[in-house]
Amino acid sequence: MEMTHISKGEATVKVIDMNGRRNISGERVRQLRTKKRLSQSALAAKVQTQGVILEQDVISRIESGERMVQDYELWAMAEVLGVTTGELLEAEKK
């Protein structure tokens, strides 16, 4: 795990990096989404029905590991994908 600090205007933001990724759930989200034959846009729309606003581009960035995931976002994606948040945090399934 690597931690860096990025300055954004007057604020400094900590960025935690796990082997080149900013989350550990993105690959699992992608696996489950494709297993359910959902597009990224369809997943985003279903997540929005849970009250969490995520767009297709955000789903893409989460899956690629470019974006950190908030706990409430993880919960909403788990609800839509029919799994627990713990299952989204499990190691990659082959």
C-alpha positions as CSV (number, residue, x, y, z in Angstrom):
1,M,0.0,0.0,0.0
2,E,1.3,3.4,-0.9
3,M,0.0,6.7,0.3
4,T,0.6,10.0,-1.5
5,H,-0.6,13.5,-1.0
6,I,-2.0,15.6,-3.9
7,S,-2.7,19.3,-3.6
8,K,-6.0,20.5,-5.0
9,G,-6.1,24.3,-4.6
10,E,-5.7,25.0,-0.9
11,A,-6.6,21.4,0.2
12,T,-4.3,18.4,0.3
13,V,-5.9,15.0,-0.4
14,K,-4.5,11.6,0.6
15,V,-4.5,9.0,-2.1
16,I,-4.1,5.4,-1.1
17,D,-2.9,3.1,-3.8
18,M,-3.1,-0.7,-3.6
19,N,-0.9,-2.2,-6.3
20,G,-1.8,0.5,-8.8
21,R,-5.5,0.6,-7.9
22,R,-7.5,3.0,-5.7
23,N,-10.0,0.3,-4.6
24,I,-10.1,-3.4,-4.1
25,S,-13.7,-4.0,-5.2
26,G,-13.7,-2.7,-8.8
27,E,-12.7,-6.0,-10.5
28,R,-15.3,-7.9,-8.5
29,V,-18.0,-5.4,-9.5
30,R,-17.0,-5.9,-13.1
31,Q,-17.1,-9.7,-12.8
32,L,-20.5,-9.7,-11.2
33,R,-21.9,-7.0,-13.6
34,T,-20.9,-9.0,-16.6
35,K,-22.1,-12.2,-15.1
36,K,-25.6,-10.6,-14.8
37,R,-25.2,-9.2,-18.4
38,L,-25.5,-5.6,-17.3
39,S,-23.9,-2.8,-19.1
40,Q,-22.1,-0.1,-17.0
41,S,-25.0,2.3,-17.9
42,A,-27.6,-0.3,-16.7
43,L,-25.7,-0.8,-13.4
44,A,-25.5,2.9,-12.9
45,A,-29.2,3.3,-13.5
46,K,-30.0,0.5,-11.0
47,V,-27.7,2.0,-8.4
48,Q,-29.5,5.3,-8.8
49,T,-32.8,3.5,-7.8
50,Q,-31.0,2.9,-4.5
51,G,-30.6,6.7,-4.0
52,V,-26.9,6.8,-5.0
53,I,-26.1,8.9,-8.0
54,L,-23.4,7.2,-10.1
55,E,-23.0,7.6,-13.8
56,Q,-21.6,5.2,-16.4
57,D,-18.2,6.9,-16.4
58,V,-17.9,6.6,-12.6
59,I,-18.7,2.8,-12.8
60,S,-15.9,2.5,-15.4
61,R,-13.4,4.3,-13.2
62,I,-14.4,2.2,-10.2
63,E,-14.0,-1.0,-12.2
64,S,-10.6,0.0,-13.6
65,G,-9.4,1.0,-10.1
66,E,-9.0,4.7,-11.0
67,R,-11.5,5.8,-8.4
68,M,-12.0,5.2,-4.7
69,V,-15.4,3.8,-3.6
70,Q,-17.4,5.3,-0.8
71,D,-19.1,2.9,1.6
72,Y,-22.6,3.9,0.6
73,E,-21.7,3.4,-3.1
74,L,-20.4,-0.1,-2.3
75,W,-23.6,-0.9,-0.4
76,A,-25.8,0.3,-3.3
77,M,-23.8,-1.7,-5.9
78,A,-24.0,-4.8,-3.6
79,E,-27.7,-4.4,-3.3
80,V,-28.1,-4.2,-7.1
81,L,-25.8,-7.1,-7.8
82,G,-27.5,-9.3,-5.2
83,V,-24.4,-9.8,-3.0
84,T,-23.0,-8.6,0.3
85,T,-20.5,-5.8,0.6
86,G,-18.1,-8.4,1.9
87,E,-18.4,-10.3,-1.3
88,L,-17.4,-7.2,-3.2
89,L,-14.3,-6.9,-1.0
90,E,-13.2,-10.5,-1.5
91,A,-10.1,-11.4,-3.5
92,E,-10.5,-11.7,-7.2
93,K,-12.3,-14.9,-8.3
94,K,-10.8,-16.8,-11.3
